[in-house]
Amino acid sequence: MDACFNLKNLGYYNLKKRIKLNEGFSSKPYKDQLGYLTIGYGHLILSNEKILLKKQIDKKELEEMFERDFKKALRDFNNKLKSLTSNKKEAELLIEMIFQLGIKSCLKFKKLLKNMKKRNKHLVCLDMMDSLWYKQTPYRVKTLIKTFLNNE
């Protein structure tokens, strides 16, 4: 493992900025490409959050919601996938996947995770492209691949 790799010092500012850009922002509930009600920066409105459909939500509250969602993705990464990574790019890729798809869906990417552990970046990218995720959000996955492979 890279001696400089320390998850607490990743410098999440750029990752958060990229996730926000990729998610887009809406102060009003909308249906995502799969028909799920979403608000803010891609926050999935859960069944116990139906109040979000009725009340006016200010940007500050939606920013706080993003921070909670990001911390959850980070916690899920640390608990389930951190051991597969050896550098910041690998960690950020998996954290963003978790943010978008959820940890349960990410754990279904068996080949991708196996190739991540083997440090086979190109097969990781092929696995990303050979997925329903890619069919549903091709631009985002292509952008993540470019970021992941940048400065090899």
Secondary structure, DSSP 8 states (H G I E B T S, - for coil): --TT--GGGS-THHHHHHHHHHH--EEEEEE-TTS-EEEETTEE--GGGGGGGTS---HHHHHHHHHHHHHHHHHHHHHHTGGG--SHHHHHHHHHHHHHH-HHHHTT-HHHHHHHHTT-HHHHHHHHHSSHHHHHSHHHHHHHHHHHHTT-
